Amino acid sequence: MEITGIAIRRLQRSLNALGRGLSTPHLRVDGRLGRKTVAALARFLATREREGEEALVRALRALD
């Protein structure tokens, strides 16, 4: 399964919006799945747990 730049940009935008107020760093929306995006996703999910996962899925679906 190939992950496109469009999908990564959606993920980055969602993490930026949902991660406000958390210790999640603001991501540059560049469409690249680099170490900063992966680290931000891991930190977001570790902090928000199941609730965060559900919120992230809803946000990604809304951008579809």
Summary of the structure (lengths in Angstrom):
residues: 64
radius of gyration: 10.8
end to end distance: 17.5
largest distance: 32.7
contacts: 160
relative contact order: 0.20
helix: 66%
strand: 0%
